[in-house]
Amino acid sequence: MSFKEVVNIMETRIEYDSMGPVEVDARRIYGPQTQRSFNNFKIGDHRIPIEQIKALALVKKHVL
């Protein structure tokens, strides 16, 4: 059975940290601290505009 098949079967996985166990969506690559942040804080789905990413890359390119 491949990893993708296992992930499709499992909806969540249990991750552990210093605060104990927490359920995390099996398709996500983040850990328990990020999941706790999603559970406890209003986190939007805002994304950085591609123009801003390109501008930052251009500045970084010229500084190095």
N, C-alpha and C positions, 0 to 999 in steps of 0.2 A: 504494500500500500504506500503510495507516495505522500509526501508532506501536504500537497494541495488537497488530496483526498481526505486526509486526517483533519485538516483545517475546516473543510466543508462539513464534516460530520460534527465536529466540536464547535459550539457557538461561543463558548467562553473557556478561559483557562484560569487557574488559580495561581496568582503571583504572591510572593511573600516579601515583606520588608520589616523594618523595626516596629511598625505599628500592627503587624499581623497580616493575615491573608486578605486579598481583595480580588474580585473577579475582573478579568480584562478580556475584551473582545479578542478572540483567537486570531483574527485576521490582522490585528495591529502589532507593530513591532516595539511599541513602547512598554514600559514597565509599570510597577504599582504606584510610584510617586505621581506619574503623569495621570494615571487613572483616578487617583485621589483628587488631583486638581480638577479634573473634569467633573467629578462628583460634587465637589465642595465650592467651586467658583463658577461664575457665569463666564464661560469661555466661548467667544464667537468663532465663526468660520471665516474671519477676515484673512485675506491673503495679501502679500506684498505685491503691488503692481509690477509687471514685467519690466516696465520702463525704469522703475526705481532700482530693480536688481541689475539691469544693464548699466545704469549710471554708476552704481556702487562698484561694479566690476571694472568699469573704465577708470575710475579714480584709483582703485587698488592697483590696476595695471601700471598706471603712470607713477605711482608712489614707489613701487618696487623697482 
